[in-house]
Amino acid sequence: MAGVDGMGGDKDEKASGFDARSAEAYVIRDPQEFAMNIARALENLGKAASEWLAPRERGDIPQNSASPMTDLVKTLSDVAEYWMAEPKRSLEAQTHLLSSYYDLWTKSVAQFSGETPPKPEKADPGKTGRRNRRFADEDWHANPFFDFLLKTYQTTVAFADKMVNEAEGLDDHTREKALFYMRQMTDAISPANFVFTNPQVFRETVATSGANLVKGMAQLAEDVAAGNGHLKLRQTDYSKFVIGQNIAITPGKVIARSALCEIIQYVPSTDKALRRPLLIIPPWINKFYILDLNPQKSFVKWCLEQGHSVFMVSWINPDAQLADKNWEDYIREGIGFALDAVETATGESEVNTVGYCVGGTLLSCALALYAQEGDTRIRTATLLAAQTDFTHAGDLKVFIDENQLAALDQHMKAVGYLDGSIMATVFNMLRASDLIWPYMVDNYLRGAEPLPFDLLYWNSDSTRVTAASHSFYLHNCYLKNNLARGLMSVAGKRINLGDVKIPVYDLATREDHIAPAKSVFTGASLFGGPVDFVLGASGHIAGVVNPPELEKYQYWTGQSPSGDFDAWQAAATAHKGSWWVHWQSWIEGHDNTRVKARPPGANDRPVLADAPGTYVLA
């Protein structure tokens, strides 16, 4: 392969910003070695295909496995139907696109002939800006070939969005899905994703005679094998982390264990502790140690230092044997079981609680149920990026409608759970330009190995979810919004968040793509007691795990949540630093009584294991 050659004379090269020496970086020097490495890369690609195919042939992955591809085709077919229904309309659209391409070609020829190209526009700070970070290499603009590819791609993306936005007759949900799927497709066809259309990858392939592709395809085979037939996209160096040794290392003991969870009581770090223990309910989608990553980022450790007696629910990573464990079971054998364990360990019948993400949604349901049952042990509730009204639930709703849930229910019924790799893929798709394609390029085209990063290690440590609980959650929250409407039934009772009269601290984060701030704000007004709504900076993880010592970000406070979210935000007061300090003052404002600290195992109470326990290791 000759690469990019024939660049013209010196004058033209300098005018275009691309000289002969730069062109040499794209010329293959040893065609024989390159051909051998391409053959080796293809062999490794074949191994990856075998790893993908084997579990399907064995029946480990059922043929009715849930896939968004069916819905993607149907949704985009609805868009195509509008444009194809009227020949004139279709012709005008195609003419517009071809005209745009011709204009680009004319400008590229002029640049190639020696005219000085215009300076590239600065990256937009929004979604386009995030994509543009993938085009930071100077040859995307200096080299006429790559410049033309980039501009053609950007024109195509704009045209695709226009086709969806201007298609008439689509309901809001279908249009939202179409925009999401179109974005996935345009992200996938980006020239940054292919060897010979990405200048950095092209140069590295030439420089190594294709050795990068050999290593990259070998890593692809390893990652498909690690995912048991699904691609387990490596985002960090997993070998650098060991749970209980350099991650999730705050000292504590497992003091109770049910079929669904272990209860960890942490060793106090102060002589005196708040009278009310603190019970944390994390999501069971991913593992609890996001709140105990390391000593510098640990919310658990910081709470201990403020004088809390901290208890953590560590959910099991369920298999098919737990398929029938439902939403009520997670309340009874999770939150209820934990409350019993806390009371046994401390003798206290009043506790403060924290619920994160879906753990906060479950906690909210439990509070409404307990209000009917007269259980008053929970005296305050803190919700972290947790939704209770799913009207504005964001891009995740793309995957939720009757047809898609029917297919998913069929899949989960056959397997008994939803595999963590499927969940991880869905969450990564919400930010594909950040969480999928850069790693696809670096890992499998460049053959690079990712750097160690504790947050991405946690993100990759995905968990399964039981069929019964996940189906209930998706149908009652995302599809029908029954919790917000007061129509959710738990334990034979119709629960209503208006029955919850205890104080609630409700945190949203401004850039959250999983629990959007507007969604959290809307749900905060449903509670029947006093609610302090706080808006943190950053996103679903960084906005929550924000230690004060790092002096990062900020947060906003304002009036009780009601009315329009944008109006609330405009009138809110900004504060520097972490919301953690503000939350601690809120907790102490409700009860600052201090007692002697209570270590796990005191008074000969049983201890089952050292923290972080056994369930987190599965």
ZAMARGU-4260 file (C-alpha; in steps of 0.2 Angstrom, whole numbers, plus 5000, padded with zeros to 4 digits):
<rodrens>
0) 5000/5000/5000 | 5007/5017/4995 | 4999/5027/5008 | 4995/5046/5004 | 5007/5052/4991
5) 5008/5064/4976 | 5006/5079/4987 | 5012/5092/4974 | 5027/5104/4974 | 5035/5113/4989
10) 5026/5129/4987 | 5009/5120/4988 | 5014/5109/5002 | 5019/5124/5013 | 5003/5133/5009
15) 4992/5119/5014 | 5002/5116/5030 | 5007/5099/5025 | 5025/5095/5018 | 5034/5080/5011
20) 5042/5075/5027 | 5024/5074/5034 | 5019/5063/5019 | 5033/5051/5023 | 5024/5046/5039
25) 5010/5038/5029 | 5021/5028/5017 | 5024/5010/5021 | 5042/5005/5021 | 5042/4986/5022
30) 5027/4979/5013 | 5032/4961/5017 | 5033/4964/5036 | 5017/4974/5034 | 5008/4960/5025
35) 5014/4947/5038 | 5007/4958/5052 | 4991/4960/5044 | 4989/4941/5042 | 4993/4939/5061
40) 4980/4953/5065 | 4967/4944/5055 | 4971/4928/5064 | 4969/4936/5081 | 4952/4944/5074
45) 4947/4926/5070 | 4950/4921/5088 | 4939/4936/5094 | 4926/4930/5082 | 4927/4912/5089
50) 4926/4918/5107 | 4910/4928/5102 | 4902/4913/5093 | 4907/4899/5105 | 4895/4903/5119
55) 4881/4906/5107 | 4884/4889/5099 | 4884/4881/5116 | 4867/4889/5121 | 4875/4899/5135
60) 4868/4915/5127 | 4850/4912/5121 | 4845/4916/5104 | 4831/4927/5111 | 4845/4938/5119
65) 4839/4956/5121 | 4847/4967/5108 | 4843/4986/5103 | 4846/4982/5085 | 4829/4977/5081
70) 4822/4993/5089 | 4835/5003/5080 | 4830/4997/5063 | 4811/4999/5066 | 4814/5017/5073
75) 4825/5023/5059 | 4813/5015/5047 | 4799/5026/5053 | 4811/5041/5049 | 4815/5034/5032
80) 4797/5031/5028 | 4793/5050/5030 | 4806/5055/5017 | 4803/5041/5005 | 4784/5043/5005
85) 4786/5059/4994 | 4798/5057/4980 | 4800/5076/4978 | 4804/5078/4997 | 4817/5064/4996
90) 4825/5071/4980 | 4827/5088/4988 | 4835/5081/5004 | 4848/5071/4993 | 4851/5086/4982
95) 4855/5096/4998 | 4867/5083/5004 | 4876/5081/4987 | 4877/5100/4986 | 4885/5101/5003
100) 4898/5087/4998 | 4902/5096/4981 | 4905/5112/4990 | 4917/5103/5002 | 4926/5095/4987
105) 4928/5112/4979 | 4936/5119/4994 | 4947/5104/4997 | 4953/5105/4979 | 4957/5123/4982
110) 4966/5120/4998 | 4976/5106/4989 | 4981/5118/4975 | 4989/5129/4988 | 4976/5141/4995
115) 4978/5144/5014 | 4965/5134/5023 | 4954/5143/5035 | 4958/5140/5054 | 4948/5127/5061
120) 4934/5132/5073 | 4936/5130/5091 | 4928/5115/5099 | 4910/5118/5105 | 4909/5114/5124
125) 4893/5104/5121 | 4892/5086/5113 | 4900/5092/5097 | 4915/5098/5108 | 4917/5081/5116
130) 4917/5073/5099 | 4930/5086/5093 | 4942/5080/5106 | 4945/5065/5095 | 4950/5076/5081
135) 4964/5085/5091 | 4978/5078/5080 | 4984/5093/5069 | 4984/5083/5053 | 4965/5083/5054
140) 4966/5100/5048 | 4984/5102/5040 | 4982/5087/5029 | 4970/5090/5015 | 4965/5072/5014
145) 4960/5070/5033 | 4953/5088/5033 | 4941/5083/5019 | 4936/5067/5028 | 4933/5076/5044
150) 4922/5090/5035 | 4913/5077/5025 | 4909/5067/5041 | 4903/5083/5050 | 4892/5087/5035
155) 4885/5069/5036 | 4881/5071/5055 | 4872/5087/5052 | 4862/5080/5038 | 4857/5064/5048
160) 4851/5075/5063 | 4842/5086/5051 | 4833/5071/5043 | 4827/5066/5061 | 4822/5083/5067
165) 4812/5087/5051 | 4803/5071/5049 | 4785/5074/5052 | 4772/5062/5060 | 4784/5055/5074
170) 4779/5055/5092 | 4791/5063/5105 | 4797/5046/5111 | 4801/5039/5093 | 4810/5055/5088
175) 4820/5054/5104 | 4825/5036/5100 | 4829/5041/5082 | 4840/5055/5088 | 4849/5043/5100
180) 4851/5029/5088 | 4857/5041/5074 | 4870/5048/5086 | 4876/5030/5089 | 4877/5027/5071
185) 4886/5043/5066 | 4898/5040/5081 | 4902/5023/5074 | 4906/5029/5057 | 4917/5042/5062
190) 4934/5042/5052 | 4943/5042/5069 | 4937/5024/5071 | 4946/5017/5056 | 4965/5013/5053
195) 4967/5022/5037 | 4956/5037/5040 | 4963/5041/5057 | 4980/5050/5055 | 4987/5045/5072
200) 4982/5027/5069 | 4988/5027/5051 | 5005/5034/5056 | 5007/5021/5070 | 5002/5007/5059
205) 5015/5013/5046 | 5029/5015/5060 | 5026/4998/5067 | 5022/4989/5050 | 5005/4984/5057
210) 5012/4977/5074 | 4999/4988/5083 | 4985/4979/5074 | 4992/4962/5079 | 4992/4967/5098
215) 4976/4976/5096 | 4966/4961/5089 | 4974/4950/5102 | 4967/4962/5115 | 4950/4961/5107
220) 4950/4942/5108 | 4955/4943/5126 | 4941/4955/5130 | 4928/4945/5121 | 4933/4930/5131
225) 4933/4940/5147 | 4915/4945/5143 | 4910/4927/5140 | 4904/4931/5122 | 4901/4949/5125
230) 4914/4963/5123 | 4921/4968/5140 | 4928/4984/5134 | 4944/4987/5145 | 4945/5005/5151
235) 4959/5003/5163 | 4973/4991/5169 | 4963/4979/5180 | 4979/4971/5186 | 4983/4986/5197
240) 4968/4984/5208 | 4963/4972/5221 | 4947/4974/5231 | 4952/4974/5250 | 4970/4978/5246
245) 4971/4995/5237 | 4953/4998/5234 | 4938/4997/5247 | 4950/4997/5261 | 4941/5006/5275
250) 4942/4994/5290 | 4926/4986/5295 | 4917/4970/5298 | 4903/4960/5290 | 4890/4959/5305
255) 4875/4951/5295 | 4871/4942/5279 | 4855/4938/5270 | 4852/4930/5253 | 4853/4947/5245
260) 4866/4957/5255 | 4880/4958/5268 | 4879/4972/5281 | 4896/4980/5284 | 4899/4990/5300
265) 4915/5001/5299 | 4927/5004/5313 | 4925/5021/5321 | 4939/5034/5319 | 4932/5045/5333
270) 4930/5043/5352 | 4912/5050/5351 | 4899/5046/5337 | 4883/5053/5332 | 4869/5044/5342
275) 4860/5040/5326 | 4869/5027/5315 | 4871/5030/5296 | 4865/5017/5285 | 4870/5018/5266
280) 4860/5009/5253 | 4870/5009/5237 | 4864/5004/5220 | 4865/4985/5216 | 4869/4990/5198
285) 4888/4991/5201 | 4896/4988/5218 | 4896/4998/5234 | 4914/5003/5234 | 4911/5018/5223
290) 4909/5026/5240 | 4925/5019/5247 | 4937/5019/5232 | 4952/5024/5241 | 4957/5034/5257
295) 4957/5051/5247 | 4940/5048/5238 | 4931/5038/5252 | 4914/5045/5257 | 4913/5031/5270
300) 4930/5036/5278 | 4925/5055/5278 | 4909/5051/5287 | 4918/5041/5300 | 4929/5056/5303
305) 4914/5067/5305 | 4908/5055/5319 | 4896/5044/5310 | 4893/5026/5314 | 4893/5020/5296
310) 4884/5004/5290 | 4885/4999/5272 | 4873/4987/5262 | 4884/4976/5251 | 4872/4968/5238
315) 4875/4951/5231 | 4879/4948/5213 | 4864/4937/5209 | 4864/4922/5198 | 4849/4912/5191
320) 4845/4905/5208 | 4839/4922/5214 | 4829/4926/5198 | 4813/4928/5208 | 4819/4940/5221
325) 4808/4955/5218 | 4807/4973/5223 | 4799/4969/5239 | 4812/4956/5243 | 4825/4970/5241
330) 4816/4981/5253 | 4813/4967/5266 | 4829/4957/5264 | 4840/4972/5260 | 4834/4988/5269
335) 4823/4980/5282 | 4837/4967/5286 | 4850/4981/5287 | 4839/4991/5300 | 4838/4976/5311
340) 4857/4973/5310 | 4860/4991/5314 | 4849/4991/5329 | 4856/4975/5335 | 4874/4982/5334
345) 4871/4998/5342 | 4855/4997/5352 | 4848/5012/5342 | 4831/5012/5334 | 4833/5028/5325
350) 4845/5030/5310 | 4850/5041/5296 | 4850/5034/5279 | 4858/5037/5262 | 4852/5030/5246
355) 4862/5032/5230 | 4855/5030/5212 | 4843/5015/5211 | 4847/5012/5230 | 4839/5029/5233
360) 4824/5025/5223 | 4822/5009/5233 | 4824/5018/5249 | 4810/5030/5244 | 4799/5016/5241
365) 4803/5008/5258 | 4800/5025/5266 | 4782/5026/5259 | 4779/5008/5263 | 4785/5010/5281
370) 4774/5026/5283 | 4759/5014/5280 | 4766/5001/5292 | 4771/5012/5306 | 4789/5009/5305
375) 4798/5025/5311 | 4816/5019/5313 | 4822/5030/5298 | 4823/5048/5304 | 4831/5056/5289
380) 4834/5051/5271 | 4848/5057/5260 | 4845/5054/5241 | 4860/5055/5230 | 4857/5056/5211
385) 4841/5046/5214 | 4825/5047/5204 | 4807/5046/5210 | 4799/5054/5195 | 4804/5047/5178
390) 4796/5060/5167 | 4812/5067/5162 | 4823/5052/5164 | 4834/5056/5149 | 4842/5045/5136
395) 4839/5029/5146 | 4821/5030/5142 | 4826/5027/5124 | 4827/5008/5129 | 4810/5008/5137
400) 4794/5005/5128 | 4781/4990/5128 | 4790/4981/5114 | 4807/4982/5120 | 4803/4978/5138
405) 4793/4962/5132 | 4809/4957/5123 | 4820/4960/5138 | 4808/4951/5150 | 4808/4936/5138
410) 4827/4936/5139 | 4828/4938/5158 | 4815/4924/5160 | 4826/4913/5150 | 4842/4917/5159
415) 4836/4922/5176 | 4845/4939/5177 | 4851/4953/5166 | 4870/4951/5163 | 4881/4965/5169
420) 4890/4967/5153 | 4873/4972/5145 | 4870/4985/5158 | 4888/4991/5156 | 4885/4993/5137
425) 4869/5002/5139 | 4877/5015/5151 | 4892/5017/5140 | 4881/5020/5125 | 4874/5035/5134
430) 4891/5043/5132 | 4898/5033/5117 | 4910/5047/5112 | 4919/5046/5129 | 4916/5029/5135
435) 4916/5017/5119 | 4925/5024/5104 | 4941/5031/5111 | 4944/5015/5120 | 4940/5005/5104
440) 4953/5015/5095 | 4966/5015/5108 | 4964/4996/5113 | 4961/4988/5097 | 4968/4999/5083
445) 4983/5007/5092 | 4986/4992/5102 | 4989/5003/5118 | 4985/4997/5135 | 4974/5009/5146
450) 4982/5017/5162 | 4976/5012/5179 | 4961/5022/5185 | 4951/5017/5201 | 4935/5024/5195
455) 4935/5015/5178 | 4940/4999/5187 | 4924/5001/5197 | 4914/5005/5182 | 4920/4989/5173
460) 4916/4978/5189 | 4898/4976/5183 | 4885/4966/5192 | 4870/4955/5187 | 4852/4960/5192
465) 4838/4948/5196 | 4825/4946/5183 | 4810/4950/5195 | 4817/4965/5203 | 4823/4973/5186
470) 4807/4970/5177 | 4797/4978/5191 | 4809/4993/5191 | 4808/4996/5173 | 4790/4994/5171
475) 4784/5003/5187 | 4797/5017/5186 | 4803/5020/5168 | 4788/5014/5158 | 4773/5019/5169
480) 4780/5031/5181 | 4769/5023/5195 | 4780/5028/5209 | 4777/5047/5205 | 4759/5044/5201
485) 4755/5035/5218 | 4751/5019/5209 | 4765/5008/5213 | 4760/4992/5224 | 4773/4985/5236
490) 4768/4971/5248 | 4750/4972/5243 | 4749/4991/5247 | 4748/5006/5235 | 4762/5017/5241
495) 4763/5036/5240 | 4778/5047/5243 | 4767/5060/5250 | 4766/5049/5265 | 4784/5052/5269
500) 4785/5065/5282 | 4803/5064/5288 | 4817/5077/5282 | 4824/5073/5265 | 4841/5079/5258
505) 4840/5077/5239 | 4855/5079/5229 | 4856/5080/5210 | 4871/5084/5199 | 4871/5096/5185
510) 4878/5085/5171 | 4871/5069/5176 | 4866/5058/5161 | 4859/5044/5171 | 4848/5053/5183
515) 4846/5070/5175 | 4845/5085/5187 | 4828/5090/5181 | 4821/5073/5184 | 4828/5072/5202
520) 4821/5090/5205 | 4804/5085/5199 | 4803/5070/5210 | 4809/5080/5225 | 4793/5089/5226
525) 4783/5072/5229 | 4788/5070/5247 | 4776/5075/5261 | 4789/5082/5272 | 4803/5095/5271
530) 4815/5093/5257 | 4832/5101/5255 | 4836/5101/5236 | 4854/5103/5232 | 4862/5104/5215
535) 4880/5098/5213 | 4892/5101/5199 | 4899/5088/5187 | 4890/5071/5184 | 4883/5055/5191
540) 4899/5049/5199 | 4911/5064/5201 | 4897/5076/5207 | 4893/5063/5221 | 4911/5057/5226
545) 4918/5075/5229 | 4929/5075/5244 | 4931/5093/5252 | 4950/5091/5252 | 4951/5091/5233
550) 4943/5108/5233 | 4934/5104/5216 | 4917/5109/5209 | 4903/5118/5218 | 4885/5116/5223
555) 4869/5126/5223 | 4856/5128/5236 | 4839/5137/5235 | 4821/5136/5240 | 4811/5120/5242
560) 4809/5111/5225 | 4793/5116/5216 | 4789/5123/5200 | 4801/5125/5185 | 4819/5118/5187
565) 4827/5131/5177 | 4819/5145/5187 | 4825/5137/5203 | 4843/5135/5196 | 4843/5154/5191
570) 4838/5159/5208 | 4849/5147/5217 | 4864/5152/5228 | 4881/5145/5222 | 4894/5138/5235
575) 4912/5134/5233 | 4918/5116/5237 | 4909/5100/5241 | 4891/5097/5246 | 4898/5085/5259
580) 4901/5099/5271 | 4884/5106/5268 | 4876/5089/5271 | 4885/5086/5287 | 4878/5102/5294
585) 4861/5097/5288 | 4863/5080/5297 | 4869/5088/5313 | 4854/5101/5312 | 4842/5086/5315
590) 4851/5078/5329 | 4869/5081/5335 | 4868/5071/5350 | 4885/5061/5353 | 4888/5045/5362
595) 4903/5033/5364 | 4909/5026/5348 | 4903/5009/5344 | 4915/4997/5336 | 4909/4981/5326
600) 4909/4966/5337 | 4907/4975/5353 | 4898/4966/5368 | 4902/4949/5360 | 4891/4953/5345
605) 4895/4941/5330 | 4907/4946/5316 | 4906/4936/5300 | 4921/4942/5290 | 4932/4957/5287
610) 4926/4971/5276 | 4924/4973/5262 | 4916/4956/5264 | 4913/4941/5252 | 4898/4947/5241
615) 4908/4961/5233 | 4921/4949/5227 | 4909/4939/5215
</rodrens>
